[in-house]
Amino acid sequence: MASAQFSSPRSSVATATMAVPGNSGGVRGGCSFGRANIFPRKYHDAGLRVRNVATRLPETEVLPETELSPEKGVGCGGKLAAWTSIRQERWEGELVVQGEIPSWLNGTYLRNGPGMWNIGDYNFRHLFDGYATLVRLHFHDGRLTAGHRQIQSDAYKAAIKNKKLCYREFSEAPKPDNFLSYVGELASLLSGASLTDNANTGVVKLGDGRVVCLTETIKGSIVIDPETLETKGKFEYSDSLGGLIHSAHPIVTETEFWTLLPDLVKPGYLVVRMEPGSNERKVVGRVNCRGGPAPGWVHSFPVTEHYVVVPEMPLRYCAQNLLRAEPTPLYKFEWHPLSKAFMHVMCKASGKIVASVEVPLYVTFHFINAYEEQDKDGRVTAIIADCCEHNANATILDKLRLQNLRSFSGEDVLPDARVGRFTIPLDGSPYGTLDAALDPDEHGRGMDMCSINPANLGKPYRYAYACGANRPCNFPNTLTKLDLMKKKAKTWFEEGAVPSEPYFVARPGATEEDDGVVISMISDKNGEGYALLLEGRTFEEIARGKFPYGLPYGLHGCWVPKK
């Protein structure tokens, strides 16, 4: 691994100025390519045109029955709002737009993520514990309206009603009143009754148009209205597969829905598929784990045109840790390096396993994409699978404690990460390889929260968009465009800001892979925030819309095109 420090040119820092009536100040800032070349903003001197500016910022109006209380001892003044609870349960309004939104961008970007990390004076421990906050950006004819709303899961409603934790979250468990209630809570855990339905991880649009928010518990699949953000109810699976957990990131297209169901009793994974318009999952095949004592964590997985890739990490589920009232450093998991790491490949059509190879140890939350490598005669010889890989360092989980995120002292504490590229041979070889797809210093040795042009899902691709690092930092703090052919990276960076996942939306009719825009939401160093649009090809800022107040950090999103 390269060890040189990443240096992002300071001229790439964008200011947080905001255009209002009577103020035509332009957006400053830009991006850097690799570690040397700078692409200056063509409008630095002339300023950006400001169009579709609302007469004033929408007022912060409390719409629900109660305003949410901030964490005890955690304020927004002069601090990132990224790690603080949402101010109120819901809000909506039109944003002031500085710059110009492309006229072709018509539709809704939805972002899901944890947004409320406290119940009264009780503060949660971990980023992944927070109750889900859904944010909506609606683009129409160059205008931008926004809103946010809490997902009305049973876990959230019970916490608000009882003013205490009532379900098990990622690192939190309800506090029993006595021994009998503790025994009862354990029984509820084994049955799944006490597991959370807090759908705070992702949001997907199914092939039939339904929009579902997800987490790793199967009961945490919740249907929402993409226009109002209203919680419509649970997504109830109509099959008899049962199970308590699944991958938080299914593969969803207009024609396919794939997911993995880990089997904690007989370590392995069911590979299942669901037709558009259906709630019935059908088993395509099963992968038995080669290591033990439990399945590896499968937060996400990739597919190609003809195959499903099933990862088996040495970071494995742990039944003992699931039963604990207090978290361990690895929470629901254990690190088992001696159990080794594997990658399995299953044929979509037959359910047969066509490859199962040992690979170097790895830790990943998110796979980027996969595709089939062919020889000159068109025969598939290998599967290439890319992921955001944390150098087999499982401590990244504990770095996401809220206390760590809120107490950055200037030290460089973010563990290194890279674009990990697996090569899985299909010739019967027992081993695969894992290498860096490009020099990690290109993206500051930080790498997570990725997206691609969805037209290239499962196919050869050149570009990916992710969050990288400008060090020193304690969390990914840049937006990065990866050119996997030239092995270079372009970077957007603003001093002191935390960007969320960059989501690529292709221009209708585009023929080039990077012809589109990248959407992100930014939490700035002053406690405020804004929606950001970058041009896909140049990776330069083209527009931003300021929120009336800073929003919590969010995880994953989806695009709902205009009907």
Salt bridges, closest charged atoms under 4 A:
GLU59 OE2 - ARG56 NH1 3.39
GLU71 OE2 - ARG406 NH2 3.05
GLU94 OE2 - ARG143 NH2 2.58
GLU100 OE1 - ARG49 NH2 2.47
GLU100 OE2 - ARG51 NH1 3.26
ASP141 OD2 - HIS140 NE2 3.12
ASP154 OD1 - LYS157 NZ 3.99
ASP154 OD2 - LYS234 NZ 3.45
GLU172 OE1 - ARG125 NH1 3.14
GLU185 OE2 - ARG168 NE 2.97
ASP197 OD2 - LYS234 NZ 3.27
ASP208 OD2 - ARG210 NE 2.82
GLU216 OE2 - HIS299 ND1 2.56
ASP239 OD1 - ARG281 NH2 2.76
GLU254 OE2 - LYS205 NZ 3.18
GLU256 OE1 - LYS348 NZ 3.44
ASP263 OD2 - ARG286 NH1 3.06
GLU275 OE2 - ARG273 NH1 2.42
GLU312 OE2 - ARG316 NH2 3.01
GLU312 OE1 - HIS344 NE2 2.81
GLU326 OE1 - ARG125 NH2 2.45
GLU334 OE1 - HIS336 NE2 2.98
GLU358 OE1 - LYS340 NZ 3.89
GLU372 OE1 - HIS306 ND1 3.10
ASP375 OD2 - ARG379 NE 3.03
ASP377 OD2 - ARG379 NH2 3.16
ASP386 OD1 - ARG421 NE 2.78
GLU389 OE1 - ARG418 NE 2.87
ASP398 OD1 - ARG401 NE 2.74
ASP412 OD1 - ARG471 NH1 2.91
ASP416 OD1 - ARG445 NH1 2.72
ASP416 OD1 - ARG471 NH2 3.40
ASP439 OD2 - ARG35 NH2 3.78
ASP441 OD1 - ARG445 NE 3.25
GLU442 OE2 - ARG35 NH2 3.54
GLU442 OE2 - LYS488 NZ 3.54
ASP448 OD1 - HIS366 ND1 2.56
ASP448 OD2 - HIS390 NE2 3.37
ASP483 OD2 - ARG462 NH2 2.85
GLU494 OE1 - ARG544 NH2 3.56
GLU495 OE1 - ARG10 NH1 2.65
GLU501 OE2 - HIS556 ND1 2.85
ASP514 OD2 - LYS481 NZ 2.75
ASP515 OD2 - ARG507 NH2 2.76
ASP515 OD1 - ARG537 NH2 3.91
GLU528 OE1 - LYS546 NZ 3.30
GLU535 OE2 - ARG537 NE 3.37
GLU541 OE2 - ARG544 NE 2.73
